[in-house]
């Protein structure tokens, strides 16, 4: 852990806490390492989602009804 790490109190569901402690022991990592990795992964996924939305911002949108008509017209439903 870096010397610039910030301390925070997090309250876990008891079952999640137990699972994290077990995983930390099995992987020889700290609970903090596991939580930091999970948060990083979640933030990275959010960034990917935002980038995908931005890439598709100019795409034409259609209504649900139009989508169903198109699927039916092409024999998909």
NORFENCOR-V17513 format. One record per backbone hydrogen bond with DSSP energy under -1.0 kcal/mol. NH is the residue of the N-H (numbers start at 1). CO is the residue of the C=O. If there is no record, write none. Layout:
# NORFENCOR-V17513
NH,CO
NH,CO
This chain:
# NORFENCOR-V17513
5,2
17,13
18,14
19,15
20,16
21,17
22,18
23,19
24,20
25,21
26,22
27,23
29,24
34,30
35,31
36,32
37,33
38,34
39,35
40,36
41,37
42,38
43,39
44,40
45,41
46,42
47,43
48,44
49,45
50,46
51,47
52,48
53,49
54,50
55,51
56,52
57,54
59,56
67,63
68,64
69,65
70,66
71,67
72,68
73,69
74,70
75,72
76,71
